[in-house]
């Protein structure tokens, strides 16, 4: 199911305001995200943190900076959704990798079950959904 501005305001989402921060705030945002996903096994948490970093970095590089980072962990099946809201109007697209980049969204595409973008009055929300823990690992509950 796609994520949009309205669905990302529903219960179960955890939100970090990152408006006005510069790229040096990326480390703090990743630490915040990691603390919210502590119940995930290492491989799943690392994949989700990679998506957090790529979506935030893309917002800094291509959309004037992120406004919010949103996370949601659900069970049955266990999935993590990462969403970054920004003020940009452009459309994220897969590019051929080269010297000037083009790898970040390919990483998102490769790791995520689904990803997309939804536009709203003040910009857009870019999101990715990952499968997380299998049955032998605990599924995190939204807090």
QUIFEN-V900146 format. One record per backbone hydrogen bond with DSSP energy under -1.0 kcal/mol. NH is the residue of the N-H (numbers start at 0). CO is the residue of the C=O. Records with the same first field share a line. If there is no record, write none. Layout:
# QUIFEN-V900146
NH = CO + CO
This chain:
# QUIFEN-V900146
7 = 3
8 = 5
9 = 6
12 = 9
13 = 70
15 = 68
17 = 66
18 = 66
20 = 17
24 = 21
25 = 22
28 = 24
29 = 25
30 = 26
31 = 27
32 = 28
33 = 29
34 = 30
35 = 31
39 = 36
44 = 40
45 = 41
46 = 42
47 = 43
48 = 44
49 = 45
50 = 46
51 = 47
52 = 48
53 = 49
54 = 50
55 = 51
56 = 52
57 = 53
58 = 54
59 = 55
60 = 56
61 = 57
62 = 58
64 = 58
66 = 84
67 = 84
68 = 15
69 = 82
70 = 13
71 = 80
73 = 78
78 = 73
79 = 129
80 = 71
81 = 127
82 = 69
83 = 125
84 = 67
85 = 123
97 = 100
100 = 97
106 = 102
107 = 103
108 = 104
109 = 105
110 = 106
111 = 107
112 = 128
113 = 128
115 = 126
117 = 124
119 = 122
122 = 119
123 = 85
124 = 117
125 = 83
126 = 115
127 = 81
128 = 113
129 = 79
131 = 77
136 = 133
